[in-house]
Amino acid sequence: MPMVARRLRDPDINPCLSESDASTRCMDENNYDREKCSTYFLKYKNCRKFWNSVMIQRRQNGVQPSMPTAAERDEILGAMGKMPY
C-alpha cells in the first residue's frame, strides 16, 4: 500500500476514518448514486469541520500534536457525552 494511502488509513492521523469508510461503503452498495448517500457525506463533512476546529484551537494554544491522537479523541468525545457531528 502506498505511503499516502497508509496515512489516510491511520486512525491517529485521520479522525473521520469510520465516516469515510461508511460513505464509501454506501456508494458501493448504491451503485455510486450520490443522492442516496448524502447523509453519510454530511456526517463526514461535519466530522472534518469539528476536528479541524479542534486542531486549530490546539495549534493556537501551542498544544502538540495539533491533531489529537485516537485515544485523546476518544476521551474528548467521551467527555462531551455524545457525538458532536
JODA-V227724 format. One line per field, one symbol per residue. psi: psi as a letter, one per 20 degrees, with the letter a starting at -180 (. if undefined). burial: # if it has 16 or more other ideal C-beta (glycine too) atoms within 10 Angstrom, else .. Layout:
psi = ???
burial = ???
//
This chain:
psi = pqgghhhhioihgoikghhggghggggghklkohgijhhgggggghgggghghgggghghijppqhpqrgghhggghhhhhrpi.
burial = .............####.##.##..##.........#..#..##..##.##..##..#........##...##...........#
//
